[in-house]
Amino acid sequence: MIDLETAKNNRVAKFTRITGEQVVKICGPTYYLNHRIEKHTEKEDKIDATYMIYIKNGIISGSSNTIILDKNNIIYNHISGPNVNYTDDIFCDYRKVYSIGPKTRYYTGNNDLLTVESAISFCINYNYNYYHYVFECLSKFYILEQTNLDKSIPIIIDSTAREIPQFEELLQIFNSERRQVIYLERRQQIVISNLIAFTPTLYIPANFKDYTNIKANWIKFNPSIIDYLRNTILKKYIIPNNDTKRIYISRNGNKLRSYNDIQIKTMTESIGFKTIFPERYTIEEQVLTFNNANYIIAASGAALTNIIFYRPNTTVMYYRIKKSIFPYFQVLLNISI
């Protein structure tokens, strides 16, 4: 296995820097627990530069951000370093998922794989998740727009971008250059003679083993990219002022959470909140709803991606089963004001 830093140092691939380091604000969430408020001090940290990677005859797989070089070597495309260390016991073993062995299928050895002359990879892990799709996949358009790559070079993206209506709606918004799109099914592989990929634009680690022991600086969002995502979507729609000022975010049907969602729904509706199910909404409807809300209550989850559309002075309260310094949404709220 080869990580990005090793690939760069050993010249396995050609790296071209697109954006420089950026200073970012790090802050854990403010907790209301046992009738008292706990706040965490905001700090500054740095997020790494972003690079464009050129690889000859790279193989990419659907639903994965790995790049296969040959039967012995895979580049796993994630942030590593002193702040985000995937060898730490606190993390699920991210690399084990992509290890090469008799029970894995990431390298098929199939000489009949489809070959494309040139393409830009937008494939990611967790491609079915709205949160990861927006922040890890669509954020690549921010980097792409700062390059001079020929517009005839297609992008390759996971098939969920076509299968989930809201994802397709977003892809149409961000693919402003109208590049050809090649859709890749889960674990389907394709050889790209001249592969172009991007190093991570944000620090979003994989799942944790222990959510009660997380450091705030393990999750970092690039403010320029969040502004880009927010503004690209907002300028697409005319946002009228409506009466949906208090919203409670729930899940639809059999996707209800394992804890007391129904009780919270009943309680919030009794004080004037409207229960919404974002998965039933188009992207435009989600943007309008979140942008007009004064108060938002939700369980921690992908639907809170939409808080990047909220207005200043909006109050957001999200709840979790266990207490943790889990700063995903706190950082987004600070950036999106």
Order of alpha helices (4+ residues) and beta strands (2+ residues): beta-alpha-beta-beta-beta-beta-beta-beta-beta-beta-beta-alpha-beta-alpha-alpha-beta-beta-alpha-beta-alpha-beta-alpha-beta-beta-alpha
